[in-house]
Structure formats: C-alpha cells, structure tokens
Amino acid sequence: MPSNLFTPIQVGNCHLLNRIVFAPLTRCRNVKTVPSDLQVTHYAQRGQDPGTLLISEATMISEKSGGYLGHENLPGIWSSEQTEGWRKVVQAVHDAKSFMFIQLWDLGRASDPETIKALGYDRVSASDHYTEDGKNFVRGLEVKEIKERVDFYVQAAQNAIQAGADGVEIHAANGYLPDQFLRWNTNTRNDEYGGSVEKRARFVFEIVAAVVAQVGQKKTSIRLSPWTRFGDMAVDEHKSREQFEYVVTQLQTQYPDLAYIHVIEGRTDGHQDLEVPQWMNNDWIQNIWKGPIIRAGGYTPESAVAEAQTNDRTLVAFGRMFTSNPDLVDRVRHGKALTKYDRSTFYTQTGEGYVDWKNAD
Ligand SMILES: Cc1cc2nc3c(=O)[nH]c(=O)nc-3n(C[C@H](O)[C@H](O)[C@H](O)COP(=O)(O)O)c2cc1C
C-alpha cells in the first residue's frame, strides 16, 4: 500500500506533493536581522523535492518583539530590507517548486534581560512577575500595548505576503508571548485577557482574527505546543488539556479554513527528546480539528509513515534530521539511511554545518 506521506494534499493555496514538512528552525545565519545568501541556499536545498512545504525559522515581528541572545543573527520582518531578504529566500524555494510559510515570532519574556534592555525596551509578558530565581522583573503588557502587538503581527503578515510567502504561521508554541498568555503561571491577569480559559486565549484569537483579516484564512496557520515546558511553561494533565481543547475547538468553529494547525508532541522539549507520560499526546486534536494538521517532534521515517496513515490530512514535520539531510524527502521515500545531525553547528554563523550537507548517492 502506498504511504499517505507521498500522497498529494492541498494546504491553504498550496498543492503539496508530499506530507513531509520542514519544521521551523532558528539557525542564526542572518546579518543584522536580515536573511542572508546562506539562507537562500539552505532553504532552496531543503525545498529540492518539488511540492514540499517549508516553514521558516521564527521571525521577529518588531524590534520590541525580539531581544534574544544573538538578536542580530535572528531574522525580522518589520522593515523593507528584511522583507527584501525574505523575498530572495522565498523566490529560491519557489524556483525549486516548493512552498514557504513564514513563522511570526514575539518573544515576550523569553528575551534576554540585557539584550532587550540594550535595545531600549522592557522585558514583557502577560503579567508582572520575576524570573531567573527572582532576579529579573518582567512587566505585564498594558491593554494598549497588547493592541500594538496585534498590529505588529498584521504588518509582519502583510510583509511576508509581499515577500511572496505562501502564508504565515503564528508561533503560539514553545513559551513565547502568545503561549505566555495561554498559561496560568505566566498569565495571572484578571482583566479581559486573563482569569479563565476563554480570557487567556483572547490574545491568541485577537492575533488570528487580525492576521486573517489581512491575508485570509488560507494563508494563516498556527503552531501550538500543549505539553511543552520549554521556557518554564506550566503543564498539567487536565488544565492544559482544557486550555488547548478550547483553543482548537474555537479555531475549528471560527476559522475552519486556516491552512493548518501545527502541533509539537510532548516528547520533544524545544530542542531535545524527553520521556513523557501517555497523557501528553496530541491524538485528540484530529478529532476536533478537521483541516490539515502538522505533527512535529521526535518523528522517524517509520513513525512518520505510521502517523500519516491515521487519517488523510496529517503531515509530519522534521526538524533536526532536516538540518543534516537536505534531500530528506527523497531519502524517506526510498528508505535510504539518514545522516545524523551536528548540534554544535545549530546556532553558529557560517555555512559549515548549514549548507554543506550532501544529498545521498
Ligand atoms: C536548532 C533548532 C531550532 C529551532 N527553532 C525553532 C523555531 O524557530 N521555531 C519553532 O517553532 N520551533 C523551533 N524548534 C523546534 C523544531 O521546530 C521541532 O519542533 C523540534 O526540533 C522537534 O522536531 P524534531 O524531533 O524533528 O527535531 C527548533 C529546534 C531546533 C533543534
């Protein structure tokens, strides 16, 4: 029986020829927040199998939204120069006949305290609190600032589409700002943005509504990580399930034509593998969400084939293994061995370990 992984599927406006997705991967090869020629080569290599979906590395929607360590080597999409940089990357992916979504990123409290201060901004989150064992203060956003953040998403989405991208992915996973609003440990507000499951989800839905109004449902998608503790996010079998079930249910009710929902399995925590209990699974999502669903985190060629057989709308994203196998799709298709990745070059700034991985013979 042919595997679903190699059966075409429509995702948003993209007619994909396979269901293996290039996962968003921060790789720090930008120059002054502008995508570089190295990235043009890197993404084109990974889009070499026609009809493959690539999701960009997390891309800052404003300067205020950044402030990670190594800020300058991470991409933005608020200026015309950055948009121009992305246009070259997207063009190269399109030349390879593949597709690209740009991941929209607001770090919130995940910013580095010194870096965000040097940029001239406060370190912010859903609510006032201290992090790093009480050493660093994080300020809760005022309502007018929340509206400003939503406007940043809209401008970034518009720029991404102007750069030629096939869509945008709202990064609401891995402990960044939208995720900080969803979790009860970082969101202790008691106004309309906190205090209940519905109110904690309000920021996410304001972003989705505004981005959809700008670019349409078919060019909008979202990434969620219900079970991820990365960034010190609170996780609880029942509370997390209730929170994320609400989000997915509302997405299905209000935005059934989103390009896709992308979920990270609990067994990977941002960058590494973990042992997790059985209740930390995302299988329930496909019973609520009826559109395309991308599953990511710790998949092997064998488990990806099995996952894709569970229904006719599951795609599987690969992260680490795509770094070291530019022809990953073809290797999985033909059962060829995969080359192990090299963690030491994940976040360096040169082409080594980035554009020099070879296709299989
Ligand atoms: C080097 C590296 C960078 C990452 N950067 C991002 C990112 O920018 N955005 C994001 O949503 N996830 C990011 N992730 C998580 C991956 O998208 C993916 O969920 C994770 O690697 C698990 O998939 P894998 O087991 O196939 O590697 C990153 C992971 C790694 C290893």
The ligand as an SDF file (V2000), in Angstrom:
LIG
                    3D

 31 33  0  0  0  0  0  0  0  0999 V2000
   18.1020   24.1750   16.2300 C   0  0  0  0  0  0  0  0  0  0  0  0
   16.6270   24.2380   16.4970 C   0  0  0  0  0  0  0  0  0  0  0  0
   15.9560   25.4240   16.2810 C   0  0  0  0  0  0  0  0  0  0  0  0
   14.5740   25.5050   16.4600 C   0  0  0  0  0  0  0  0  0  0  0  0
   13.9210   26.6700   16.1730 N   0  0  0  0  0  0  0  0  0  0  0  0
   12.5700   26.7190   16.2090 C   0  0  0  0  0  0  0  0  0  0  0  0
   11.8790   27.8810   15.7620 C   0  0  0  0  0  0  0  0  0  0  0  0
   12.4670   28.8610   15.3030 O   0  0  0  0  0  0  0  0  0  0  0  0
   10.5180   27.8610   15.8410 N   0  0  0  0  0  0  0  0  0  0  0  0
    9.8300   26.7820   16.3390 C   0  0  0  0  0  0  0  0  0  0  0  0
    8.5880   26.8130   16.3870 O   0  0  0  0  0  0  0  0  0  0  0  0
   10.4720   25.6590   16.7420 N   0  0  0  0  0  0  0  0  0  0  0  0
   11.8070   25.5980   16.6710 C   0  0  0  0  0  0  0  0  0  0  0  0
   12.4570   24.4370   17.0090 N   0  0  0  0  0  0  0  0  0  0  0  0
   11.6640   23.2150   17.2610 C   0  0  0  0  0  0  0  0  0  0  0  0
   11.5050   22.4020   15.9460 C   0  0  0  0  0  0  0  0  0  0  0  0
   10.6630   23.0760   15.0180 O   0  0  0  0  0  0  0  0  0  0  0  0
   10.9060   20.9990   16.1940 C   0  0  0  0  0  0  0  0  0  0  0  0
    9.6390   21.1210   16.7900 O   0  0  0  0  0  0  0  0  0  0  0  0
   11.8290   20.1580   17.0710 C   0  0  0  0  0  0  0  0  0  0  0  0
   13.1520   20.1630   16.5600 O   0  0  0  0  0  0  0  0  0  0  0  0
   11.3410   18.7270   17.1840 C   0  0  0  0  0  0  0  0  0  0  0  0
   11.3370   18.1050   15.9240 O   0  0  0  0  0  0  0  0  0  0  0  0
   12.4890   17.0180   15.5360 P   0  0  0  0  0  0  0  0  0  0  0  0
   12.3940   15.9330   16.5860 O   0  0  0  0  0  0  0  0  0  0  0  0
   12.0840   16.5220   14.1670 O   0  0  0  0  0  0  0  0  0  0  0  0
   13.7830   17.7210   15.5570 O   0  0  0  0  0  0  0  0  0  0  0  0
   13.8510   24.3530   16.8980 C   0  0  0  0  0  0  0  0  0  0  0  0
   14.5430   23.1710   17.1470 C   0  0  0  0  0  0  0  0  0  0  0  0
   15.9120   23.0900   16.9450 C   0  0  0  0  0  0  0  0  0  0  0  0
   16.6150   21.7820   17.1670 C   0  0  0  0  0  0  0  0  0  0  0  0
  1  2  1  0
  2  3  1  0
  2 30  2  0
  3  4  2  0
  4  5  1  0
  4 28  1  0
  5  6  2  0
  6  7  1  0
  6 13  1  0
  7  8  2  0
  7  9  1  0
  9 10  1  0
 10 11  2  0
 10 12  1  0
 12 13  2  0
 13 14  1  0
 14 15  1  0
 14 28  1  0
 15 16  1  0
 16 17  1  0
 16 18  1  0
 18 19  1  0
 18 20  1  0
 20 21  1  0
 20 22  1  0
 22 23  1  0
 23 24  1  0
 24 25  2  0
 24 26  1  0
 24 27  1  0
 28 29  2  0
 29 30  1  0
 30 31  1  0
M  END
$$$$
